Amino acid sequence: MTSNALVLATGGSGFVGSHCIAQLLEKGYRVRTTIRSLARADDVRKMLQAGGVGEEQVKGVEFCVVELMKDDGWNEACREASYVLHVASPFPPAAPKHEDELVVPAREVTLRALRAAKAATTVKRVVVTSSFAAIGYGHPNRTNPTYTEKDWTQIEAVHAYPKSKTVAERAAWDYIGKEGGEMKLAVVNPVAIFGPTLSKSYATSLELVLRLTNGTVPGLAKFNMGIVDVRDVADLHIRAMTDPKAAGQRYLAVSGDFMSMRQVALTLRERLGDKAKQVTTQQIPDFIIRVVGFFDTTVGLIVDELGNFKHASSEKAKSELGWQPRSREDAIVATAESLKQFGLLK
């Protein structure tokens, strides 16, 4: 199905945003995106071409300069748009010094996008990129390890990132309920997003594959995570944007069961052969990971989840929207192959 409708996709220079734009263009939509400086426009165009979009289609992308934490530019960005994919959101490379550094911007940016969409009067539906972080954290006594869209993270005992995603998504639903009028909301809640980067400026979530393949990970934490390919996340956004059943719904984006770090490492070794000869499969005791987390802030982000094995179901997205994600193994391999393509692997 194609459409000439105008879609605003925020965060066009980002990992998910760039893939959303590429797929929207392939389906015939007109696309406008937000960037922080027009100097980034050429970078976005190159990313789209790296994603297989034709030069003429890339030329048609409109750019609006928007600062996430300021009102300037938002109304113009939403002008005459039929849909908004609000993808832009901060993802920390390390734990912030204070949770408000993440929580406040996440909430305010989400509400700013919704208010501008509502003011445009033409926007039929907004799709907000939330996270599994707004679903599967803060449940210390839970007996069922499988999470669904019915679950919400309990923010009283979680660190800044899951709290920020939960607070922002709650605020979005509250706004739509009170002030949304005829405008509808749908939310996509991805787990850890892997898959092909479209530039050397790779997403934080790809750091694990980069470190493993480059041999800079001396051992593996007893940590598991959900995995989904960025191309499937973009596909789910577009399905949630147009399918009547998606109005007022949230959708988990996950491919199969969660994987341990050792399973990720084994996948790289099995699928990439000699290219992954530096990948370790040696596990490290939890107490050592906790010590390392004091000094390596990237490692510090997973300390609270050590040994906390959980799973999530994407059955709702599959049954209601016909979503069919790639395998988790294919997502991991595609990540490594794209990192190599951009010269980031040793």
PLY file of the C-alpha trace (Angstrom):
ply
format ascii 1.0
element vertex 346
property float x
property float y
property float z
element edge 345
property int vertex1
property int vertex2
end_header
0.00 0.00 0.00
1.36 3.44 -0.92
0.29 6.91 0.06
1.21 10.47 -0.81
0.41 11.58 2.74
3.00 13.67 4.58
4.66 12.00 7.57
6.82 13.82 10.11
9.49 11.49 11.50
11.43 13.11 14.31
15.11 12.36 14.80
15.99 11.66 11.19
19.71 11.33 11.88
19.12 8.58 14.46
19.28 4.81 14.12
15.54 4.11 14.19
14.53 7.41 12.60
16.65 6.91 9.49
15.25 3.43 8.91
11.69 4.72 9.39
12.29 7.39 6.76
13.78 4.87 4.32
10.74 2.60 4.60
8.26 5.47 4.39
9.88 6.67 1.17
9.79 3.15 -0.26
6.04 3.06 0.43
5.45 6.35 -1.37
4.95 8.70 1.57
6.21 12.25 1.58
8.57 12.69 4.53
9.66 15.57 6.68
12.15 15.05 9.47
13.63 17.02 12.34
17.34 17.65 12.82
19.20 19.91 15.21
21.15 21.68 12.48
20.81 21.88 8.71
24.46 20.83 8.61
23.17 17.31 9.37
20.91 17.18 6.30
23.62 15.77 4.03
24.46 13.15 6.66
20.83 12.01 6.69
20.73 11.87 2.89
23.85 9.70 2.85
22.34 7.40 5.49
19.19 6.97 3.43
21.19 6.13 0.33
23.21 3.63 2.36
19.84 2.10 3.25
19.01 1.60 -0.41
16.83 4.66 -1.06
17.12 6.14 -4.55
18.68 9.55 -5.07
15.49 11.15 -6.36
13.49 9.95 -3.37
16.16 11.23 -1.00
15.99 14.67 -2.61
12.32 14.87 -1.68
12.89 14.67 2.08
12.10 17.93 3.89
14.17 19.05 6.87
13.13 21.15 9.86
15.53 22.44 12.47
14.18 21.64 15.92
15.76 21.71 19.36
14.17 18.94 21.38
13.99 21.04 24.54
12.65 24.21 22.89
9.29 25.02 21.31
10.85 26.72 18.27
10.24 24.89 15.02
7.80 22.25 16.26
4.65 23.78 14.82
6.31 24.24 11.45
7.56 20.65 11.55
4.02 19.31 12.05
2.35 21.66 9.55
0.07 19.76 7.13
1.37 16.37 8.33
-1.09 13.48 8.34
1.00 11.35 10.70
3.83 11.84 13.16
6.38 9.21 14.10
7.95 10.60 17.24
11.19 8.65 17.36
13.67 11.17 18.72
14.57 10.48 22.35
17.74 10.50 24.41
19.52 7.16 24.97
22.42 7.37 27.42
25.88 5.96 26.65
26.32 5.95 30.42
24.27 6.44 33.56
23.59 10.18 34.16
24.73 11.88 37.35
21.13 12.70 38.19
18.00 10.98 36.86
16.39 14.29 35.93
18.98 14.65 33.16
17.02 11.93 31.36
13.56 11.88 32.93
12.68 15.55 32.39
13.82 15.78 28.74
12.13 12.48 27.79
8.79 13.63 29.18
8.97 17.20 27.89
10.07 16.24 24.36
7.23 13.73 24.08
4.64 16.26 25.21
6.11 18.94 22.94
5.71 16.66 19.93
2.12 15.78 20.87
1.11 19.39 21.42
2.54 20.44 18.07
0.81 17.54 16.33
-2.50 18.51 17.92
-2.03 22.18 16.97
-1.46 21.22 13.33
-5.10 19.94 13.17
-4.20 17.66 10.23
-2.45 14.90 12.20
-4.56 11.75 12.41
-2.23 9.64 14.50
1.05 9.92 16.42
3.25 6.88 16.95
5.63 7.29 19.88
8.77 5.20 20.24
8.83 4.04 23.84
10.77 0.99 25.07
10.62 -2.36 26.82
12.20 -0.27 29.57
8.69 1.10 30.21
7.35 -2.45 30.64
9.74 -4.93 32.20
11.59 -3.29 35.09
10.99 -2.81 38.79
9.20 -6.14 39.39
11.40 -7.86 42.00
8.85 -10.46 43.14
7.39 -11.36 39.77
6.95 -15.09 39.17
6.03 -14.97 35.46
9.15 -13.97 33.48
7.24 -13.15 30.28
6.13 -9.54 29.87
3.39 -8.18 27.62
1.93 -4.79 26.74
-0.27 -5.02 29.84
2.78 -4.58 32.08
4.27 -1.30 33.23
7.65 -0.66 34.83
7.41 0.25 38.50
9.50 3.41 38.68
10.11 3.46 42.43
13.15 1.16 42.27
14.67 1.56 38.81
17.51 3.61 37.41
17.14 6.71 35.26
16.66 5.23 31.79
13.66 2.93 32.44
12.16 5.62 34.63
12.50 8.19 31.83
10.84 5.94 29.27
8.02 5.02 31.64
7.32 8.60 32.71
7.39 9.81 29.10
5.01 7.13 27.84
2.61 7.62 30.76
2.61 11.35 29.99
1.78 10.65 26.35
-1.22 8.49 27.21
-2.42 11.03 29.77
-2.18 13.84 27.23
-4.10 11.93 24.57
-6.77 10.96 27.06
-7.31 14.53 28.22
-6.45 16.73 25.23
-5.97 14.52 22.19
-9.45 15.00 20.74
-9.76 13.09 17.45
-6.01 12.55 17.18
-5.00 8.98 18.00
-1.89 7.56 19.67
-0.04 4.28 19.22
3.18 3.28 20.98
5.99 0.91 19.98
8.04 -0.64 22.80
11.22 -2.18 21.38
13.73 -4.26 23.30
17.44 -3.78 22.48
17.64 -2.70 18.84
20.27 -4.23 16.59
20.59 -4.49 12.81
22.40 -2.47 10.13
23.74 0.94 10.99
23.56 3.39 8.09
26.60 5.43 9.13
29.79 5.36 11.17
27.90 7.17 13.92
26.38 4.00 15.33
23.70 3.66 18.01
24.62 2.89 21.61
22.82 -0.45 21.40
25.34 -1.68 18.81
28.26 -1.22 21.20
27.99 -4.81 22.46
28.49 -6.35 19.02
31.29 -3.90 18.24
33.15 -4.71 21.45
32.63 -8.44 21.16
33.77 -8.64 17.56
36.77 -6.38 18.15
37.83 -8.54 21.10
37.67 -5.76 23.67
35.27 -7.72 25.91
37.39 -9.94 28.18
34.42 -11.93 29.43
30.65 -12.07 29.44
28.20 -10.97 32.10
25.32 -13.27 33.09
22.88 -10.92 31.50
20.10 -11.51 28.99
18.21 -9.15 26.74
15.55 -9.02 24.10
16.70 -8.38 20.55
14.95 -6.92 17.52
16.17 -5.71 14.14
15.91 -1.97 13.50
14.27 -2.65 10.12
11.48 -4.53 11.87
11.09 -1.74 14.43
10.61 0.73 11.57
8.12 -1.63 9.92
6.12 -1.89 13.14
6.01 1.91 13.44
4.45 2.19 10.00
1.95 -0.60 10.69
0.98 1.12 13.95
0.64 4.39 12.04
-1.91 3.16 9.54
-3.75 0.10 10.87
-7.11 1.04 12.44
-6.61 -1.64 15.12
-3.47 0.10 16.39
-5.20 3.28 17.57
-4.89 3.51 21.34
-2.56 0.50 21.56
1.04 -0.24 22.56
3.11 -2.93 20.88
6.16 -4.82 22.11
8.82 -5.28 19.44
10.91 -8.38 20.18
12.13 -11.29 18.07
11.85 -14.61 19.88
13.13 -15.29 23.38
15.66 -13.10 25.13
19.32 -14.03 24.57
22.16 -14.25 27.03
25.37 -12.44 26.20
26.98 -15.86 25.70
24.33 -16.77 23.12
25.06 -13.50 21.30
28.78 -14.33 21.32
28.17 -17.87 20.08
25.97 -16.56 17.28
28.74 -14.26 16.09
31.30 -17.05 16.18
29.05 -19.55 14.41
27.76 -17.20 11.72
30.86 -15.09 11.02
33.61 -17.69 11.37
37.13 -16.23 11.21
35.72 -12.69 11.24
34.62 -13.34 14.83
37.70 -15.16 16.07
38.29 -12.49 18.74
34.84 -12.97 20.27
35.08 -14.46 23.75
32.59 -16.96 25.18
34.08 -16.90 28.68
31.68 -15.83 31.41
32.66 -13.57 34.30
31.27 -13.82 37.87
28.70 -11.21 38.82
30.83 -9.61 41.54
33.56 -8.78 39.03
31.02 -7.20 36.66
29.76 -5.07 39.55
33.27 -3.84 40.27
33.93 -3.09 36.59
30.64 -1.20 36.46
32.04 1.39 38.86
34.69 2.31 36.31
33.05 1.50 32.97
29.76 3.38 32.78
28.54 1.31 29.83
28.89 -1.85 31.91
27.27 -0.02 34.81
23.99 0.18 32.89
23.46 -3.59 33.15
24.58 -4.20 36.74
21.05 -4.11 38.17
19.93 -6.78 35.69
22.61 -9.39 36.40
21.01 -12.82 36.72
17.54 -11.35 36.22
16.26 -13.52 33.37
13.08 -12.34 31.69
11.26 -12.62 28.37
8.70 -10.63 26.41
5.99 -11.52 23.91
5.37 -9.87 20.53
2.24 -11.93 19.90
0.03 -8.85 19.94
1.94 -7.13 17.11
1.96 -10.36 15.11
-1.72 -11.22 15.53
-3.17 -7.71 15.26
-0.85 -6.07 12.73
0.65 -9.01 10.84
4.15 -8.09 11.98
6.80 -10.72 11.22
10.27 -9.83 12.54
13.59 -11.27 11.37
15.31 -13.72 13.67
17.36 -12.38 16.55
20.43 -14.13 15.08
19.98 -12.36 11.74
19.75 -9.02 13.55
23.03 -9.66 15.36
24.84 -10.73 12.20
23.48 -7.75 10.24
24.87 -5.48 12.96
28.38 -6.91 12.65
28.31 -6.85 8.86
27.29 -3.20 8.76
29.91 -2.22 11.33
32.50 -3.91 9.12
31.16 -2.14 6.06
31.79 1.23 7.72
35.30 0.21 8.81
34.49 0.03 12.52
35.69 -3.54 13.08
39.35 -4.36 13.50
0 1
1 2
2 3
3 4
4 5
5 6
6 7
7 8
8 9
9 10
10 11
11 12
12 13
13 14
14 15
15 16
16 17
17 18
18 19
19 20
20 21
21 22
22 23
23 24
24 25
25 26
26 27
27 28
28 29
29 30
30 31
31 32
32 33
33 34
34 35
35 36
36 37
37 38
38 39
39 40
40 41
41 42
42 43
43 44
44 45
45 46
46 47
47 48
48 49
49 50
50 51
51 52
52 53
53 54
54 55
55 56
56 57
57 58
58 59
59 60
60 61
61 62
62 63
63 64
64 65
65 66
66 67
67 68
68 69
69 70
70 71
71 72
72 73
73 74
74 75
75 76
76 77
77 78
78 79
79 80
80 81
81 82
82 83
83 84
84 85
85 86
86 87
87 88
88 89
89 90
90 91
91 92
92 93
93 94
94 95
95 96
96 97
97 98
98 99
99 100
100 101
101 102
102 103
103 104
104 105
105 106
106 107
107 108
108 109
109 110
110 111
111 112
112 113
113 114
114 115
115 116
116 117
117 118
118 119
119 120
120 121
121 122
122 123
123 124
124 125
125 126
126 127
127 128
128 129
129 130
130 131
131 132
132 133
133 134
134 135
135 136
136 137
137 138
138 139
139 140
140 141
141 142
142 143
143 144
144 145
145 146
146 147
147 148
148 149
149 150
150 151
151 152
152 153
153 154
154 155
155 156
156 157
157 158
158 159
159 160
160 161
161 162
162 163
163 164
164 165
165 166
166 167
167 168
168 169
169 170
170 171
171 172
172 173
173 174
174 175
175 176
176 177
177 178
178 179
179 180
180 181
181 182
182 183
183 184
184 185
185 186
186 187
187 188
188 189
189 190
190 191
191 192
192 193
193 194
194 195
195 196
196 197
197 198
198 199
199 200
200 201
201 202
202 203
203 204
204 205
205 206
206 207
207 208
208 209
209 210
210 211
211 212
212 213
213 214
214 215
215 216
216 217
217 218
218 219
219 220
220 221
221 222
222 223
223 224
224 225
225 226
226 227
227 228
228 229
229 230
230 231
231 232
232 233
233 234
234 235
235 236
236 237
237 238
238 239
239 240
240 241
241 242
242 243
243 244
244 245
245 246
246 247
247 248
248 249
249 250
250 251
251 252
252 253
253 254
254 255
255 256
256 257
257 258
258 259
259 260
260 261
261 262
262 263
263 264
264 265
265 266
266 267
267 268
268 269
269 270
270 271
271 272
272 273
273 274
274 275
275 276
276 277
277 278
278 279
279 280
280 281
281 282
282 283
283 284
284 285
285 286
286 287
287 288
288 289
289 290
290 291
291 292
292 293
293 294
294 295
295 296
296 297
297 298
298 299
299 300
300 301
301 302
302 303
303 304
304 305
305 306
306 307
307 308
308 309
309 310
310 311
311 312
312 313
313 314
314 315
315 316
316 317
317 318
318 319
319 320
320 321
321 322
322 323
323 324
324 325
325 326
326 327
327 328
328 329
329 330
330 331
331 332
332 333
333 334
334 335
335 336
336 337
337 338
338 339
339 340
340 341
341 342
342 343
343 344
344 345
